[in-house]
Amino acid sequence: MNSKIGLNKPELLLPAGSFSGLKTALLYGADAVYAGIPEISLRAKSKFPLEEIEEGVSFVRKAGKKIYFTLNLFSHNSDIARIESFVKTIKNLRPDGVIVADPGVFQYVKKEIPEMPVHISTQANVCSALTAGFWKSLGADLCVLGREVSFAEALEIREKCKNIKLEIFVHGAMCVSYSGRCLMSAFMASRSANRGACAHSCRWKYKSKLLLEEELRPGEYLELEEDERGSYVFNSKDLCLMPKLDKILSAGFDSLKIEGRNKSEYYVAQAARAYRKAVDDYFDSPESWNSDTYMKELLTLQNRGYTLGFFDGIPGGEAQDYADTSSRSGWRNAGAVKENKGGFLTVELRHKLKKGDEIEILPPLRFEPVKIKLDKMFDAEDNRLTEEIAPGKANQSVKIPIENNCADMFPENTVIRIKI
């Protein structure tokens, strides 16, 4: 417990959409990760097959961190056999908890593995003390509060539900509908958002010409027509509660969750390092804490603009961007270190590099980036000196010379960015 503010640090929880994502999250300061296999969780695009999840559990254990498995689908009869099979896997792998939403799945997990901590997913839409108390009465260990909960409501839930852990989302994409319950993707693209296969139909560009007739004014039509730009009528900005993180930390919540199961390693690393640094700095010196330093880093992530979501209550038009869904960031993921040996970094590419470019390497143990100008670089496949190289094929890598005095700062999975 921190003596200055009398609270324990909340757990910083990051997504692990792949084994490399898991390792990156832990490298940059996550206390825990959550992972699942595609067939029976909201992770239809997961690149984390079961055999790698097993290896991931071992990696997490050696790091002294925690891992939670997601089993948060709403089940159909056709899912039951797979659920039963996965619960057997859970018994064998012994994660630190299971995240569920479906009451039937909850009951089955508690019956088969009564000692396993069960966390209630945001899919279950826990938005009141009454609901949190209900799940606690059934044996749940933690409730993930719905994104639709305001901070004032969250404080009331915290006050009335002292005997159950509470987790809140602090960063990530926002859904145009109630979290995860949108039917647009299923209708427009035959891909179910409730199965983690969302096509993000809310981000598409629409053109419309509508005639509206108000019920008490028959025969009077209001015409709505978009101009040549079309309209992004459903597009939400991304959630970012960093500007309010000091209030959240002072309230004593147990876990801070970051969304991004399908995001890049750069997203995972940058989100982890920014929130890790912000949390640690607050507990070291709450009176001098300011969000500006950490926000500067979060703005380098690809984002649609940031919103506080429901933090202050139901958001207005400022939470939406009706004109554009492109990223506001001028930075891109350049790649990740795969080997640091003999004065060279071998970097698996995510963006084209050319001679003269300046890249920024993000050391896991230092918040300030390290800038390197690419005077020389070599194709890692044949050690050929090259002036330009792009990620045109799988595992395309480049070798970059580095100074000996900074070599130890860049372990495997260190991420690199470039300004565009």
N, C-alpha and C positions, 0 to 999 in steps of 0.2 A: 504494500500500500504506500502511495506517495504521501509523505508527511506534510507537504505544503498544502495539498488540497484534500487530503483524507479520502482518496479514491484509488481503486485499482485501475491500471490501464486497460482499456477495452481490447479485445482481440481484433487484430486486423486481418480480415478474411478476403482472400483473392481467388478468382476463378482459375481453374486448371483445365483448359480445353484440350490440352495435349501434355505429353510428358515433358517436352521442352518448356511449355508454359508453366508447369508445376515447378520445375527447377528454377526458372527465372523469377517466379513469385517469391520463393523462399530466399533466393540470392539477394533480392532487393528489400527484404524486411517483413514479408508476410509472416504472421504467427500461425496461420492455418490456410488451407486451400480446400475447395470443394470440387468434386469431380464425379462424372457418371458415364455410363455407356449409353449409346444412342437409343437402343431399343426400348428402354424402360425409364427414361427420364426426359426432362426438357432439354435434350442435348442432341437433336437430330443431326447436327453438323459436327459432332464431336470427332476429333482425330485422336481419340484416346481409347484404343481397343482394350479389352479386358486383360490381356497378357501384360500390357504396359501399365495398366492400373495396378496390377500386382507389384510390379517393379517400383511404381510410384509410391506405394505404401511403404515399402522397405526404405526408399530414399527419405521419405518424410520422417520415419522412425529414427533413422541415423542422424537426422538434422535436429532431432528433439522438438519437432513441430507437430501439428495436428492435421488430419485429413478427414473430411466428411464426404460420404457418398450421397449423391442425389437420386432419389426414388420418387420424384415429385410429380409424376404424371397423374392424371385422373383416369382411372383404369376402365377398360372395357373387358368383356369376357375373354376376348382373344389375347389379353395381356397376362392373364392369371398364371399361365404356365411359366412365362418368362419371369414374372415377379417371384414365384416360388423358387425358380432356379437361382435368381440373383440373391435372394435372401440366404440361400445356402452358401453362396460366395461371400456374402457379408459375414456369415458365421466363421468362415475360414480366415478371412483377411483381417477381421477385427478393426475396422476404422474407428475413429473417435466419436462417430455419430452418424445418423442417417437423416436426411432431409426429406420429409414427406408432405403431401397436401391432402390426399384422398383418405377419408376416415377408414375405409376398408383396408387400405394398405397400412395405415397406422396400426389398426387392430391386429393385422396379420404379423407385422414386425414385432409388436409387443408380445404376442403369443409365442412366436418362434425364437425370439432373442430378447427375453424380458429384461436383461441387464444392459442392453444397448441403448445409449442416449438417443432420443428421437427429437428432432427439431422440426417445427412446423413452418413450411415454406411460405413465401410471400404469395404463392398461388392460392393459399387458403384464405387470403384477405382478412388477416387479423387486424381489425381497425378499432377495437374497443377493449376496455378492461374486462367486460363480460365475456368476450370471446377468448381472450388470453386466459382468463380464469377457467373457462370450460376445458381448454386443452390441458391446462395444468391438472385439473381434476382427473383427467384420463391418463395422466402419467407423462406428459410431454416435459422435456427439460428446457426447451427454448422456443420462443416464438419470433419469427421474422415479421416485423410489423409491415403492413401494406404500405406501398409508396404513397397511397392516398391519405395517410395519417399526417396531420399537421404536428408541428413540434409541441404546441400546447396540449394536444390530445395525447401525444407520446409521453409527455411529462405526467399526465394524469394516469395513464396506464402504468407507468413506472411506480408512481406513488401507491396505487391500489393493488399492484401485483408484485410484491417484493420477493415472493418465493418462486419466481420463474425467471429465467434469463430472457433478455430482450435484445434483439438485433435489429439494426436499421441500415437501409441502403444509404450510402453517402455519395456514390458516384456511378454513372453509367447511363445507358439509353433509357428513355421513357417511352411508355406505350400510350398510344392515342386512346386506348380503351382502358377498362379496369385491368390491372396488370395481368398480362397473359391470357385474357379472356376474349381478345378481339377475334371476330369472325371474318374480317376483311380478307385476310390472306387465304383462308379456305375458300371463300367465294371467288376471289379474283385469280387465284393461282393454284387451287386445290392443294394447298400446303397449310397444315394446321399449326397455328401459333401455339395451341395447347399441347403440341408434341415437339416444340422447339424447332419447328421447320418454317418459321415465319418468313414470308417473302418481303416483309416490310412494305406492304402496299400503301401504308400511310406516308411513305417517303416518295411515292411516285408523283409525277407531274400530271395534273388533270386539267382538262378543258371542259367548261360546262356552259350550257344555255338552259336555264330553268325558268319555268313559269310557276309562281306560287299563288295559291288562292287561299286567303284566310277564311276560316270557317264562317264567321259572321258577316263576311263581305262577298257574297256569291257574285260571280261575274266580274269582280275586280282583280286583275292579275298584276303581279309584281314580277318584272323580268330581271333575272340575274344573269349577267354574261361576263365571262372573263375576257381580258384583252389578249394580245398575241403572245404574251408571256405564259399564259396558262396560270395555274395556281397550285401551290402545295398546301391544300386546305386542311390536311390532317397532321402536318409535320411538327412534331414536338422537338424543342431543343433538348439537349442532354442534361441530365441531372448532375449537379455539382454542389455539394454542401460545404465545400472548404471554407467559404466566407462565414459560415455559421458553426464551424467545427468546435470552436471554444465553448459555445453554449451546449453543444451535444456532449462534449467531454465532461463538462461540469455537472451534467445531469446523471451520470453514473450508469449509462447503458453498457451492456456486456460485450457487444460485438459490433464492428463497423464492416459493412459488406460492400464490396465493389463488384458491379456487374461487368460482364465482358467475356462470356464463355467462348465466343467466336472471334475475339480480337487478337491482334498480333502480340508477339513477345514484347515489342516496344511499348505497347499500351500497358501490358501487365507490369513491366518493369517501372515505367514512369509513374503510373498510378500508385504502385507500391512504395516507391521511394519518396514521392511527394507526401503521401499520407503518413508514412512511417516517420519522416522527419517532422511533420507538423504535430503528430501526437507526442513524440518524444520531447520536442521543444516546449510544448504546452505544459507537460508534466515537470519539466525542468524549471520553467519560469512562466507561470500562467499570467502574471501581471504584465509582462512585456510581449506577449504573443500577438502576432499580426499575420493575417493570411496572405499578404501580398507576395511574399517570397515564394510560397508554395503554388499560388495561383499562376505565377509567371511560368512555372514548369508545366502545370496542367494545361496551359494554353498551347503548349507545343504538341499536345495530343490531337489527332484528328477528331474534330467535334463539330456539331451543328450549331454552335453557340450554346451557352450554358444557362440553366435555369435553376432556381431553388425548388422547383416542383411545388409540392403542397406544404412546404415548410411553414409558410405564414398563412396557410389556409388555401381555399380553392384558387388556383392561379388564373390570371386574366390572359389577355392576348399576348402579353410579353413572354409567355412560355412557349409560344409558337413562332415559327418562321414561315410565313405564307409565300415567300418569294424564292427560296433557295434551300436545297438540302446539302450542298457541297460543304466541305470542311472549311472552318475558319482558320485553321492552322497553316502556317507557312513552313512547317517542318514535316519531314517524312522519315519513316523507318528505313535506315540504310542497311541494317543487317545485325548479326550477332556473332560474337567471338566463338569459334569452334576449337581453336587451339592457340596457345600462347607459348611459343617455343623459339629459341635461338634468335631473339631480337625481332621476331615477326609475329604479327597477329594474323591468323587465318580467319577470315570473316565470310560467313555465308551471306550472300547478298540478298537484299530485298528492294534495292533501288540502284539505278545506274550510277556509276562513279566514273569520273574522268580526271586526268592529270590536272592539278591546280585547284581542285575542289578542297574546301575545308569541311572536315567532318567533326562531330563532337561525340566523344566517348563518355558514357555515363558510368563512372566507377561505383561499384556497390557500396564501398565504405567511405565515399566522399561525395558530398552533395554538389560541389562545383564540377561542371563538365570539363573534360580535357580536350582542347582543340588541337587538331593535327591537320596540317596542309599536306595534300597528297602530291609530293614531289616525285615519288616513285611508287609503283605498285606492280604486282606480278600476278599473272593468272595462276591460281593454286594448282591447276590440273597439270601444267607442264613447266611451271616456274618461268614462263616467258614474260619479259618486261612488256607492259601494255600501257597505253595511254587512255583507254576507255574500256569499260567492261560492264555488262548488264546482266541481270538475273534471268537469262533466257532459257535456262534448263535447270532441272532439279539439282539442288545442292551446289549451284554455281558459286564458287568462292574466289576470293582475292587475298593475296598476302600483302600486308602493309608493314613496312619497317617502323619500329618504335624505339625510343630512347631507353637505355637500360635503367635509368633512374625512375621510370614509371611503369616498367614491365609488370611488376607484382600487383599493380592496381587493377589489372584486367583479367580476371579468371574466365573460364568457360561460361558462356551465356551472357556475358556483358553485352549490353546493347549499344548501338551506334545510330546517330541521327544525322540528317543533312538538311540544310535550309534550301528551299526551292524558290 
